[in-house]
Amino acid sequence: MINALEARLELLSESAQRELLNISRGIEKEGLRADSSHFISQTNHPEALGHTLTHSQITTDYSEALMELITPVSQSVNDLMKDLSDVHGFVQKNLDDEVLWSGSMPCKIDGNDSIRIAEFGDSNLGKLKHVYRKGLDARYGRVMQSIAGLHYNFSLPDAFWQEWQAVKGDEQPLKDFKSEQYFSLIRNFRRHSWLLMYLFGASPAADQSFLASMRHPLQTFDEKGTWYLPYATSLRMGDLGYHSNAQSSLAICFNNLDNFTYTLEDAIHKPYPAYEVMGVKKDGEYIQLNTNILQIENEYYSSIRPKRNAESGEKPIHALKERGVEYIEVRCLDLNPYLPLGISAQQVRFMDAFLIYCLVADSPVVSEAECQSLDWNFETVVNRGREPELKLKTPEGEAPLQQMGLSLIDAIARVAAIFDDMHSKAADAGDLESTANNYQMAVEEQRNKLIQPELTPSANILSVMRDESLSWLEIVGELSFKHQHTSRKRCNDASVSEKYRSMAKESFLKEQQLKDADLSEFSEYMTQYLS
């Protein structure tokens, strides 16, 4: 693996390597609002945080209680983490007696009705977003939608792509080359994303209130209502989480943009019998946008997505088809309840090196048989990732997870060395502060988890729960209040508070402008949007 990778890395000119300093990153971090009893919030989204439809950084995901905090795009890891810290601090100061739940598996819930569907106002766009979520409720139930995660957005500058295209002797339009290469990255991500579940999975247990309405394979952990799997890493990414029988027929393995967009468009327009039985309306009220396999493309669940920013009124899938892939969105990362922000700068650096490895390494087209093996590997690590002597599937047969992981770490470390070298040269030139081999240190930190599984977040959580006789609700609840206290204490920059107060005020003005601009009834607007 290393020799082949070295040959490909040698193709990267120094100018291309320098462009790794200009990677664009963004984080979308979800988190439930919970009360002092660890119960999911029943209150409205705090008005002080702005309007959820039009605020660029503070919104909600599925439910009224499931907040989503979004950073601006940044080329600096430190700036990215500061942006995430700033928005956290402002939010935490405006939650009154509530807390931002720091775990991916939810706080205490009481069935579907305790999970309020998010409201986005009276504009046509706001109503559309609400009806879409009603459709998710009708199709999958609300309990599944109470899970929280973290999305990592990643893109490389055109200057890098131009260098890489020249090295590869490719003469197609740059947008087509970029899309081709992003899909190459995605295929390798699919091959190796089980490693992320092992290293960063942080949801090995769940409260009984989450499991009350479902059949599951979990075991009793304690007498306080905690269930778990002994070697699980991320229950959130297993069958308890985002799983759909209707979507399982799509069989997308991300070989190219045309196949991806064709399959999604087909699903968006193809009726699904069970959803046809439900109908679009019940008692005169919309309960879903349509009766197709997918209401819109966002309904497709996957651990990674190719993305393109859409223009006003443009469908994301049309933007992707017309102008190609702009960035990728990694969607399989758990919130680490021990970390105040759910993620650390070191994890971000590892993600950078991991994703560049996925781009540069050889990435053949995924066959149907390999696609099934990749799904099996991912699911196995989600449920049994820390099991001693666990083996995964490879084209050559089964191999020990630890051996495969350490081999991957060796390759990723080679990429990390390039990052550190470029940062060092930029620091010597006075363009950046010295980072002292931060990327290689980040990779070595993950190597230790493969050698000592007890260092993984999932193992650590279970160990502390056992040693201190804590339930899932208790350990995550304690950490959530601790992080809130820390965040509120640190949030003392008046300029940051003023910035977010101004953004909140502006968001209400923007929402009013949207309502004023509506020229048609909602039914007509929805028909036009879905056509």
Secondary structure, 3 states (H helix, E strand, C coil): CHHHHHHHHCCCCHHHHHHHHHCEEEEEEEEEEECCCCEECCCCCCHHHCCCCCCCCEEECCECCEEEEECCCECCHHHHHHHHHHHHHHHHHCCCCCEECCCCCCCECCCHHHCCECCCCCCHHHHHHHHHHHHHHHHHCCHHHHCCCEEEEEECCHHHHHHHHHHHCCCCCHHHHHHHHHHHHHHHHHHHCHHHHHHHCCECEEEHHHHCCCCCCCEECCCCCEEECCCCCEHHHCCCCCCCHHHHCCCCCCCCHHHHHHHHHHHHHCECHHHHHHCCEECCEECCCCCECCCCHHHCCCCEEEECCCCCCCCHHHHHHHHCCCEEEEEEECCCCCCCCCCCHHHHHHHHHHHHHHHHCCCCCCCHHHHHHHHHHHHHHHHHCCCCCCEEEECCEEEEHHHHHHHHHHHHHHHHHHHHHHHHHHHHCCCCCCCCCHHHHHHHHHHHHHHCHHHCHHHHHHHHHHHCCCCHHHHHHHHHHHHHHHHHHHCCCHHHHHHHHHHHHHHHHHHHHHHHHCCCCHHHHHHHHHC
